[in-house]
Amino acid sequence: MSPSRVRRARPSTIVVAAVLATTMLVALVALGPVIWGDRATAIDSAALLQGPSSAHPFGTDALGRDILSRVLVATRLSVGLAVIAILIAIAIGVPLGATRAVVGRRSARWLAATIDLLVAFPPLLAALFLAVVFGVGARGAVLAIGLASAPSFARLTMTLTDRVVGTDYFAAARVLGVSRRRLVLRHVLPNIGEPLTINATIAIGQALIVLSGLSFLGLGVQPPEYDWGRMLNEGLARIYSSTLPALAPGLAIVLAGLTFNLDGEAIAQALNRRRPSGARRRPAPHPAGLSAASPAGTPGADLAPAPAADEVLHVEHLSVRFPGAPADLVPVRDVSFTVRAGEIVGVVGESGSGKSLSVLAAAQLTVPPAEVRASAIRILGTELQGARPRDVRHLLGTTTAMVFQDPATTLNPALRVGTQLIEPTIVHAGVPKRTALAEAARKLDSVRLTDPPRILRAFPHQLSGGMRQRAMIAMGLMVAPRLIIADEPTTALDVTVQQQILRLLRELNEQSGAAVVFISHDIGAVAEICDRVLVMYCGRIVEELDRDRLQGGAAHPYTRALIASLPTMATDRETPLATIPGQPPEPVDGMAGCPFAARCPSASDRCRADDPPLVELHARHRVACWHPEATAPRDSLTAGRAGT
């Protein structure tokens, strides 16, 4: 083993100290009353209020009982009550904060405001007030501390939950139709468990101090029971004549509090050491794809797709609006397209052109404040607009698969790959876990991943980028989806792996007959794999044409500019690559003229004044341009990729 690995494997001083201190504390909790219980309760009238001696290192109390023994015995009650108080806080605060992930936008806003208001109230004052409300005694003190601590756990959970809710895997799980309870238990809590565990450990130490304070004030543990706080109150009367009787319980409170703080630091260090560098990434998506069958009596049965010719996805006049000032943003405007069974449709454009948002809006993956409007959005002939949300989720979950952009952030980092692969079949088809795992292994084998059993047991960070992307595709193929949406699936991969993924998508399309929507900014990749191409600019489809015509007959200036910017094997290395001057305009509502006019060398006054409609130029060729012009034939767009 290398010296660096030895250093990483060697526990730190904090970890060692935490382990030793916690071991001693647990031993006292378990064995203290057993070993010193009789001595702690033995009354000795001949040794009343004695100072420190060899027989009584910390002296005796007013009944002659040994103070050291009582401190050791009180460990169980003091620590136990503090732990119970924090468990109450966790039981209330964590579900409250995690609820934000599964409620509507308005409810989430009210929930956040309520939690923020509760957090603003000092916990100690809240504990004092609630202790009086619940009544004097250990039970009232524990409930008071638990309720006073719950808002801080709710606030932390809400903050961590917001990060998870923003991930693609969570959004895809919602489209899959995963229940709210399963969303929280399977997708939220595992990804926020580490900081919550650390916070809970430290909070126990804080609760111990507050509980001791309540007992000191007479609001906590009552005679004949005793904890460190009550013993501190009894010793305070003798503080000027003998300090050790008061020092003993105070020292126990400090040492126990430090132990729990050490535990929090040690857990944090241990988690950082255990987590490999490749796993320190954002959690991200989890796609879903299932059979189109929808058994009677199950969610979505009334949305069972009616038999249609070959239409898989049909979108008419789709727009996505984001309210804002001084004008609304409309990144997708009046988009219409159809995807048929067995074909691969490419959607290409610059970053911010609306290509991903338009397809994700059709797949119901947008979240507020996005406002989606369309004349029609149909999956396999079934209209999604106006249908019940649970039925829509079921339909999409059983017909549609998602393959997202970055394979390093496409799988839930807290779950094994196998667990994520089998979730669609368990949620929608009710398949037994053993059968689902066997099917998952077959799907992994179908995407050419060797040793499927090992991959099923692995966590995402244990796979390479190409393996993760193949696993994502395998997940999308669980029980044969009818539509696969690949949102820039090769962007984060090296060139060799990109080619492998492109070939795999094409082969799976040919074998299964599933329709594929391939979203990319790489027009060369689109030309290589797709049958038909949608070119988008500033939220609009500016040209739709077959792949064969793309190579020699593109009519829109923007499409021609994209093609010209792609180098080939024959490109002169001494010549600068062609670029498109300028920047796309801001997609504000009410913009006039053609959005490409400011960057188009052929723009006229009409282009600047009127927005051209998308009209048919030739058979299977539509273009939105006042001055369409076919390009001269050029070398194949894929020629420049032949060597990859």
ZAZA-497701 format. One line per field, with one value per residue (C-alpha): x, y, z; residue number from 1. Coordinates in steps of 0.1 Angstrom, whole numbers, plus 5000, padded with zeros to 4 digits. Example, Ala and Ser with C-alpha at 12.3 -4.5 7.8 and 13.67 -1.06 7.14 Angstrom:
2
px	[5123, 5137]
py	[4955, 4989]
pz	[5078, 5071]
resi	[1, 2]
//
This chain:
644
px	[5000, 5013, 5022, 4993, 4968, 4982, 4976, 4941, 4933, 4948, 4920, 4924, 4928, 4893, 4879, 4899, 4889, 4852, 4853, 4869, 4846, 4815, 4825, 4829, 4796, 4777, 4793, 4781, 4746, 4744, 4763, 4762, 4730, 4740, 4774, 4769, 4731, 4731, 4759, 4741, 4709, 4725, 4718, 4745, 4735, 4770, 4783, 4760, 4773, 4809, 4836, 4859, 4876, 4891, 4857, 4838, 4860, 4834, 4818, 4783, 4749, 4724, 4715, 4750, 4748, 4780, 4779, 4803, 4782, 4751, 4767, 4777, 4742, 4725, 4743, 4715, 4687, 4704, 4717, 4686, 4662, 4684, 4683, 4646, 4641, 4661, 4643, 4611, 4626, 4636, 4603, 4585, 4611, 4624, 4590, 4579, 4609, 4608, 4571, 4582, 4593, 4559, 4535, 4524, 4542, 4518, 4518, 4556, 4558, 4535, 4554, 4588, 4574, 4560, 4593, 4613, 4590, 4594, 4632, 4633, 4621, 4650, 4649, 4658, 4630, 4606, 4617, 4612, 4577, 4567, 4581, 4556, 4528, 4534, 4539, 4568, 4586, 4609, 4581, 4572, 4609, 4616, 4585, 4594, 4630, 4618, 4592, 4616, 4643, 4620, 4621, 4658, 4656, 4627, 4647, 4678, 4657, 4639, 4672, 4687, 4654, 4654, 4687, 4674, 4642, 4662, 4678, 4668, 4665, 4639, 4619, 4620, 4609, 4578, 4570, 4574, 4545, 4564, 4542, 4548, 4558, 4583, 4597, 4605, 4618, 4637, 4648, 4650, 4660, 4689, 4705, 4702, 4709, 4746, 4742, 4711, 4730, 4758, 4734, 4714, 4745, 4756, 4720, 4719, 4747, 4728, 4696, 4715, 4726, 4691, 4676, 4701, 4692, 4655, 4662, 4684, 4655, 4631, 4612, 4628, 4634, 4617, 4626, 4631, 4646, 4677, 4698, 4729, 4709, 4691, 4723, 4739, 4710, 4716, 4753, 4749, 4739, 4773, 4794, 4811, 4820, 4828, 4830, 4833, 4797, 4786, 4816, 4810, 4776, 4787, 4818, 4797, 4774, 4805, 4822, 4790, 4783, 4819, 4815, 4785, 4802, 4832, 4809, 4795, 4830, 4841, 4811, 4818, 4854, 4846, 4821, 4845, 4872, 4848, 4834, 4855, 4864, 4842, 4812, 4814, 4790, 4754, 4728, 4710, 4685, 4668, 4648, 4619, 4605, 4579, 4554, 4526, 4502, 4480, 4460, 4424, 4420, 4454, 4462, 4460, 4437, 4413, 4442, 4451, 4464, 4440, 4455, 4468, 4486, 4523, 4520, 4540, 4544, 4523, 4527, 4508, 4515, 4535, 4547, 4565, 4564, 4582, 4565, 4589, 4595, 4595, 4584, 4577, 4603, 4590, 4619, 4596, 4572, 4545, 4564, 4546, 4560, 4552, 4574, 4564, 4572, 4606, 4621, 4648, 4640, 4669, 4664, 4694, 4703, 4726, 4725, 4694, 4675, 4647, 4654, 4655, 4628, 4603, 4607, 4607, 4576, 4559, 4570, 4555, 4589, 4587, 4581, 4568, 4572, 4571, 4537, 4531, 4504, 4496, 4467, 4476, 4501, 4494, 4513, 4503, 4470, 4462, 4457, 4477, 4462, 4433, 4439, 4443, 4480, 4483, 4470, 4494, 4523, 4513, 4510, 4543, 4560, 4549, 4556, 4584, 4621, 4645, 4683, 4698, 4729, 4756, 4761, 4780, 4748, 4721, 4719, 4709, 4742, 4727, 4712, 4728, 4724, 4702, 4678, 4673, 4669, 4641, 4621, 4599, 4589, 4581, 4561, 4540, 4540, 4542, 4569, 4586, 4621, 4639, 4622, 4629, 4666, 4668, 4652, 4676, 4706, 4693, 4689, 4724, 4737, 4717, 4735, 4768, 4778, 4799, 4793, 4757, 4755, 4785, 4770, 4737, 4754, 4776, 4770, 4771, 4805, 4820, 4812, 4829, 4811, 4803, 4791, 4768, 4753, 4747, 4731, 4708, 4698, 4692, 4670, 4650, 4645, 4630, 4598, 4602, 4592, 4575, 4593, 4629, 4639, 4677, 4686, 4722, 4733, 4768, 4778, 4797, 4815, 4847, 4846, 4851, 4824, 4801, 4803, 4795, 4764, 4752, 4755, 4738, 4708, 4705, 4706, 4681, 4658, 4660, 4655, 4626, 4609, 4607, 4606, 4636, 4639, 4676, 4684, 4719, 4739, 4761, 4747, 4772, 4759, 4723, 4732, 4748, 4720, 4687, 4661, 4646, 4659, 4642, 4664, 4655, 4665, 4653, 4625, 4611, 4615, 4630, 4635, 4623, 4638, 4650, 4686, 4695, 4683, 4702, 4735, 4727, 4695, 4691, 4672, 4673, 4704, 4708, 4708, 4734, 4755, 4755, 4765, 4793, 4807, 4812, 4848, 4854, 4885, 4892, 4890, 4921, 4937, 4952, 4918, 4898, 4866, 4834, 4813, 4780, 4785, 4765, 4743, 4708, 4683, 4665, 4633, 4610, 4573, 4562, 4595, 4591, 4605, 4626, 4648, 4677, 4676, 4704, 4728, 4716, 4736, 4705, 4681, 4658, 4634, 4606, 4627, 4632, 4595, 4576, 4582, 4581, 4557, 4569, 4556, 4562, 4590, 4591, 4576, 4588, 4606, 4593, 4612, 4605, 4623, 4613, 4643, 4648, 4677, 4690, 4727, 4750, 4758, 4788, 4807, 4788, 4784, 4796, 4828, 4846, 4836, 4847, 4879, 4863]
py	[5000, 5034, 5060, 5082, 5054, 5045, 5081, 5080, 5047, 5059, 5073, 5109, 5121, 5134, 5100, 5081, 5105, 5103, 5065, 5063, 5089, 5074, 5039, 5052, 5071, 5041, 5019, 5043, 5044, 5007, 4997, 5027, 5019, 4982, 4989, 5020, 5020, 5007, 5030, 5060, 5054, 5043, 5068, 5074, 5096, 5097, 5112, 5141, 5169, 5157, 5171, 5152, 5121, 5088, 5071, 5099, 5117, 5144, 5143, 5134, 5151, 5161, 5124, 5111, 5096, 5094, 5122, 5105, 5074, 5095, 5113, 5080, 5066, 5098, 5093, 5070, 5093, 5125, 5111, 5091, 5120, 5141, 5114, 5110, 5148, 5149, 5119, 5138, 5168, 5146, 5128, 5162, 5184, 5160, 5150, 5186, 5198, 5170, 5176, 5206, 5181, 5167, 5196, 5223, 5256, 5276, 5251, 5249, 5287, 5287, 5259, 5277, 5308, 5289, 5271, 5304, 5320, 5292, 5292, 5329, 5322, 5314, 5276, 5281, 5305, 5282, 5253, 5273, 5283, 5248, 5233, 5254, 5245, 5208, 5208, 5203, 5170, 5149, 5142, 5179, 5189, 5163, 5173, 5210, 5204, 5182, 5207, 5236, 5218, 5206, 5239, 5238, 5202, 5213, 5242, 5221, 5193, 5219, 5234, 5200, 5188, 5218, 5207, 5172, 5184, 5204, 5172, 5154, 5120, 5134, 5150, 5117, 5098, 5121, 5114, 5077, 5080, 5072, 5079, 5109, 5086, 5067, 5099, 5111, 5078, 5066, 5097, 5125, 5112, 5089, 5119, 5142, 5117, 5125, 5162, 5153, 5126, 5150, 5177, 5153, 5141, 5176, 5185, 5157, 5175, 5208, 5191, 5177, 5211, 5226, 5196, 5200, 5237, 5230, 5205, 5231, 5255, 5229, 5224, 5191, 5159, 5158, 5139, 5110, 5108, 5128, 5139, 5160, 5193, 5185, 5175, 5207, 5226, 5206, 5213, 5250, 5257, 5245, 5262, 5285, 5258, 5229, 5233, 5196, 5186, 5212, 5206, 5169, 5171, 5202, 5184, 5155, 5178, 5194, 5161, 5145, 5175, 5175, 5138, 5143, 5172, 5150, 5123, 5148, 5158, 5122, 5112, 5141, 5131, 5094, 5102, 5125, 5098, 5071, 5091, 5088, 5119, 5108, 5106, 5142, 5153, 5165, 5138, 5135, 5118, 5086, 5078, 5056, 5034, 5006, 4987, 5005, 4980, 4995, 4968, 4975, 4989, 5005, 5042, 5053, 5026, 5052, 5067, 5035, 5047, 5041, 5023, 5049, 5046, 5053, 5085, 5082, 5119, 5147, 5184, 5213, 5250, 5244, 5275, 5278, 5311, 5323, 5354, 5382, 5420, 5441, 5414, 5376, 5352, 5328, 5304, 5281, 5296, 5279, 5246, 5218, 5185, 5148, 5118, 5084, 5049, 5036, 5069, 5090, 5127, 5151, 5184, 5207, 5242, 5265, 5265, 5284, 5277, 5259, 5224, 5206, 5227, 5221, 5183, 5182, 5203, 5178, 5151, 5170, 5175, 5213, 5228, 5262, 5290, 5276, 5279, 5254, 5260, 5239, 5231, 5194, 5171, 5135, 5103, 5073, 5091, 5100, 5137, 5147, 5181, 5181, 5145, 5137, 5142, 5106, 5092, 5113, 5102, 5066, 5069, 5086, 5062, 5032, 5045, 5070, 5067, 5096, 5095, 5127, 5146, 5140, 5103, 5114, 5130, 5107, 5082, 5086, 5084, 5070, 5039, 5009, 5007, 4976, 4992, 5021, 4999, 4978, 5007, 5013, 4976, 4974, 5007, 5001, 4965, 4950, 4926, 4907, 4920, 4888, 4888, 4925, 4921, 4892, 4915, 4943, 4920, 4912, 4948, 4956, 4928, 4942, 4975, 4956, 4959, 4930, 4913, 4926, 4911, 4932, 4964, 4958, 4957, 4988, 5024, 5050, 5063, 5029, 5030, 5049, 5076, 5053, 5026, 5050, 5062, 5026, 5018, 5048, 5035, 5001, 5016, 5034, 5001, 4983, 4967, 4983, 5020, 5033, 5067, 5074, 5110, 5114, 5149, 5154, 5119, 5122, 5157, 5147, 5117, 5115, 5111, 5073, 5067, 5091, 5070, 5038, 5054, 5067, 5033, 5017, 5041, 5034, 4996, 4997, 5018, 4993, 4963, 4976, 5000, 5027, 5063, 5084, 5121, 5129, 5164, 5178, 5209, 5188, 5188, 5162, 5137, 5145, 5139, 5106, 5090, 5108, 5102, 5137, 5169, 5199, 5230, 5254, 5290, 5313, 5290, 5283, 5255, 5274, 5243, 5207, 5184, 5148, 5140, 5134, 5169, 5184, 5175, 5192, 5211, 5231, 5263, 5284, 5306, 5295, 5258, 5266, 5284, 5254, 5231, 5255, 5256, 5219, 5209, 5178, 5157, 5179, 5212, 5234, 5235, 5269, 5284, 5297, 5277, 5294, 5310, 5327, 5363, 5379, 5364, 5351, 5377, 5375, 5354, 5381, 5382, 5404, 5405, 5416, 5402, 5371, 5364, 5355, 5388, 5405, 5377, 5369, 5382, 5380, 5399, 5425, 5451, 5425, 5401, 5428, 5436, 5403, 5369, 5343, 5314, 5277, 5267, 5238, 5244, 5209, 5176, 5167, 5200, 5230, 5263, 5296, 5322, 5350, 5342, 5304, 5291, 5256, 5250, 5236, 5200, 5194, 5165, 5143, 5159, 5127, 5127, 5147, 5121, 5090, 5088, 5089]
pz	[5000, 4991, 5018, 5006, 5010, 5044, 5055, 5041, 5059, 5092, 5115, 5125, 5161, 5162, 5150, 5176, 5204, 5194, 5193, 5228, 5243, 5228, 5240, 5275, 5274, 5261, 5287, 5315, 5300, 5299, 5331, 5353, 5372, 5374, 5390, 5410, 5415, 5451, 5462, 5446, 5466, 5499, 5527, 5552, 5581, 5594, 5562, 5555, 5533, 5535, 5513, 5491, 5507, 5496, 5502, 5484, 5458, 5451, 5485, 5496, 5494, 5521, 5527, 5527, 5492, 5471, 5445, 5421, 5420, 5415, 5386, 5369, 5374, 5361, 5328, 5316, 5323, 5312, 5279, 5273, 5277, 5254, 5227, 5230, 5226, 5194, 5180, 5186, 5168, 5139, 5137, 5134, 5115, 5088, 5074, 5076, 5056, 5031, 5024, 5003, 4977, 4971, 4975, 4950, 4945, 4967, 4995, 4993, 4996, 5027, 5042, 5038, 5053, 5083, 5089, 5086, 5111, 5136, 5132, 5140, 5175, 5199, 5207, 5244, 5250, 5231, 5253, 5285, 5274, 5262, 5294, 5314, 5290, 5291, 5329, 5352, 5349, 5326, 5301, 5297, 5294, 5267, 5246, 5250, 5238, 5209, 5197, 5201, 5181, 5153, 5133, 5129, 5115, 5093, 5079, 5072, 5056, 5034, 5022, 5014, 4998, 4974, 4960, 4954, 4938, 4913, 4899, 4868, 4884, 4908, 4880, 4860, 4891, 4893, 4856, 4863, 4887, 4919, 4949, 4972, 5000, 4978, 4964, 4999, 5013, 4982, 4964, 4990, 5024, 5012, 4995, 5025, 5052, 5058, 5069, 5088, 5108, 5116, 5127, 5148, 5166, 5175, 5184, 5211, 5229, 5227, 5239, 5268, 5279, 5276, 5294, 5323, 5324, 5327, 5355, 5372, 5371, 5385, 5353, 5343, 5362, 5396, 5428, 5435, 5399, 5392, 5363, 5360, 5359, 5392, 5408, 5397, 5414, 5446, 5446, 5439, 5475, 5487, 5460, 5484, 5510, 5486, 5448, 5438, 5445, 5419, 5397, 5392, 5374, 5355, 5343, 5332, 5311, 5294, 5287, 5273, 5251, 5238, 5230, 5208, 5191, 5185, 5171, 5146, 5134, 5133, 5111, 5088, 5084, 5079, 5052, 5034, 5035, 5023, 4994, 4963, 4944, 4915, 4937, 4949, 4923, 4922, 4923, 4891, 4869, 4869, 4837, 4833, 4807, 4808, 4788, 4772, 4787, 4814, 4832, 4841, 4875, 4877, 4875, 4839, 4828, 4815, 4796, 4778, 4744, 4716, 4686, 4662, 4629, 4636, 4657, 4689, 4700, 4685, 4696, 4682, 4689, 4721, 4740, 4773, 4791, 4822, 4838, 4845, 4843, 4822, 4798, 4800, 4786, 4760, 4753, 4733, 4708, 4687, 4682, 4663, 4654, 4652, 4659, 4644, 4654, 4644, 4634, 4650, 4650, 4658, 4674, 4669, 4678, 4698, 4736, 4747, 4715, 4733, 4719, 4753, 4769, 4741, 4743, 4781, 4782, 4759, 4784, 4813, 4829, 4834, 4868, 4880, 4872, 4837, 4820, 4793, 4767, 4736, 4713, 4716, 4733, 4725, 4734, 4713, 4704, 4740, 4749, 4780, 4786, 4809, 4821, 4857, 4868, 4882, 4849, 4829, 4851, 4847, 4809, 4805, 4829, 4810, 4775, 4777, 4786, 4793, 4787, 4801, 4793, 4818, 4828, 4859, 4872, 4858, 4886, 4922, 4940, 4972, 4955, 4938, 4900, 4903, 4927, 4902, 4872, 4887, 4901, 4870, 4868, 4905, 4906, 4874, 4866, 4901, 4891, 4919, 4928, 4918, 4884, 4879, 4887, 4861, 4835, 4845, 4839, 4805, 4796, 4808, 4786, 4756, 4759, 4759, 4795, 4807, 4840, 4846, 4882, 4893, 4877, 4894, 4928, 4920, 4930, 4902, 4912, 4906, 4869, 4841, 4821, 4792, 4815, 4834, 4801, 4790, 4823, 4818, 4784, 4799, 4825, 4798, 4781, 4810, 4796, 4762, 4760, 4729, 4730, 4740, 4746, 4745, 4758, 4746, 4757, 4743, 4754, 4785, 4769, 4750, 4712, 4711, 4736, 4718, 4687, 4707, 4723, 4689, 4673, 4703, 4701, 4664, 4669, 4697, 4675, 4647, 4670, 4692, 4668, 4695, 4683, 4694, 4699, 4698, 4712, 4705, 4696, 4674, 4639, 4628, 4654, 4643, 4607, 4616, 4635, 4627, 4600, 4603, 4617, 4635, 4636, 4664, 4670, 4697, 4707, 4672, 4647, 4618, 4595, 4594, 4568, 4562, 4569, 4533, 4524, 4553, 4537, 4504, 4506, 4538, 4530, 4562, 4567, 4602, 4592, 4565, 4590, 4614, 4586, 4575, 4610, 4611, 4600, 4579, 4572, 4542, 4561, 4558, 4592, 4584, 4578, 4608, 4614, 4603, 4630, 4633, 4643, 4671, 4698, 4699, 4710, 4744, 4739, 4753, 4746, 4717, 4698, 4662, 4630, 4624, 4654, 4632, 4612, 4632, 4624, 4589, 4559, 4537, 4560, 4545, 4560, 4558, 4579, 4606, 4607, 4602, 4617, 4589, 4594, 4592, 4557, 4534, 4509, 4494, 4503, 4539, 4541, 4560, 4566, 4584, 4562, 4538, 4516, 4517, 4496, 4491, 4498, 4472, 4478, 4500, 4515, 4540, 4574, 4589, 4570, 4596, 4622, 4603, 4621, 4656]
resi	[1, 2, 3, 4, 5, 6, 7, 8, 9, 10, 11, 12, 13, 14, 15, 16, 17, 18, 19, 20, 21, 22, 23, 24, 25, 26, 27, 28, 29, 30, 31, 32, 33, 34, 35, 36, 37, 38, 39, 40, 41, 42, 43, 44, 45, 46, 47, 48, 49, 50, 51, 52, 53, 54, 55, 56, 57, 58, 59, 60, 61, 62, 63, 64, 65, 66, 67, 68, 69, 70, 71, 72, 73, 74, 75, 76, 77, 78, 79, 80, 81, 82, 83, 84, 85, 86, 87, 88, 89, 90, 91, 92, 93, 94, 95, 96, 97, 98, 99, 100, 101, 102, 103, 104, 105, 106, 107, 108, 109, 110, 111, 112, 113, 114, 115, 116, 117, 118, 119, 120, 121, 122, 123, 124, 125, 126, 127, 128, 129, 130, 131, 132, 133, 134, 135, 136, 137, 138, 139, 140, 141, 142, 143, 144, 145, 146, 147, 148, 149, 150, 151, 152, 153, 154, 155, 156, 157, 158, 159, 160, 161, 162, 163, 164, 165, 166, 167, 168, 169, 170, 171, 172, 173, 174, 175, 176, 177, 178, 179, 180, 181, 182, 183, 184, 185, 186, 187, 188, 189, 190, 191, 192, 193, 194, 195, 196, 197, 198, 199, 200, 201, 202, 203, 204, 205, 206, 207, 208, 209, 210, 211, 212, 213, 214, 215, 216, 217, 218, 219, 220, 221, 222, 223, 224, 225, 226, 227, 228, 229, 230, 231, 232, 233, 234, 235, 236, 237, 238, 239, 240, 241, 242, 243, 244, 245, 246, 247, 248, 249, 250, 251, 252, 253, 254, 255, 256, 257, 258, 259, 260, 261, 262, 263, 264, 265, 266, 267, 268, 269, 270, 271, 272, 273, 274, 275, 276, 277, 278, 279, 280, 281, 282, 283, 284, 285, 286, 287, 288, 289, 290, 291, 292, 293, 294, 295, 296, 297, 298, 299, 300, 301, 302, 303, 304, 305, 306, 307, 308, 309, 310, 311, 312, 313, 314, 315, 316, 317, 318, 319, 320, 321, 322, 323, 324, 325, 326, 327, 328, 329, 330, 331, 332, 333, 334, 335, 336, 337, 338, 339, 340, 341, 342, 343, 344, 345, 346, 347, 348, 349, 350, 351, 352, 353, 354, 355, 356, 357, 358, 359, 360, 361, 362, 363, 364, 365, 366, 367, 368, 369, 370, 371, 372, 373, 374, 375, 376, 377, 378, 379, 380, 381, 382, 383, 384, 385, 386, 387, 388, 389, 390, 391, 392, 393, 394, 395, 396, 397, 398, 399, 400, 401, 402, 403, 404, 405, 406, 407, 408, 409, 410, 411, 412, 413, 414, 415, 416, 417, 418, 419, 420, 421, 422, 423, 424, 425, 426, 427, 428, 429, 430, 431, 432, 433, 434, 435, 436, 437, 438, 439, 440, 441, 442, 443, 444, 445, 446, 447, 448, 449, 450, 451, 452, 453, 454, 455, 456, 457, 458, 459, 460, 461, 462, 463, 464, 465, 466, 467, 468, 469, 470, 471, 472, 473, 474, 475, 476, 477, 478, 479, 480, 481, 482, 483, 484, 485, 486, 487, 488, 489, 490, 491, 492, 493, 494, 495, 496, 497, 498, 499, 500, 501, 502, 503, 504, 505, 506, 507, 508, 509, 510, 511, 512, 513, 514, 515, 516, 517, 518, 519, 520, 521, 522, 523, 524, 525, 526, 527, 528, 529, 530, 531, 532, 533, 534, 535, 536, 537, 538, 539, 540, 541, 542, 543, 544, 545, 546, 547, 548, 549, 550, 551, 552, 553, 554, 555, 556, 557, 558, 559, 560, 561, 562, 563, 564, 565, 566, 567, 568, 569, 570, 571, 572, 573, 574, 575, 576, 577, 578, 579, 580, 581, 582, 583, 584, 585, 586, 587, 588, 589, 590, 591, 592, 593, 594, 595, 596, 597, 598, 599, 600, 601, 602, 603, 604, 605, 606, 607, 608, 609, 610, 611, 612, 613, 614, 615, 616, 617, 618, 619, 620, 621, 622, 623, 624, 625, 626, 627, 628, 629, 630, 631, 632, 633, 634, 635, 636, 637, 638, 639, 640, 641, 642, 643, 644]
//
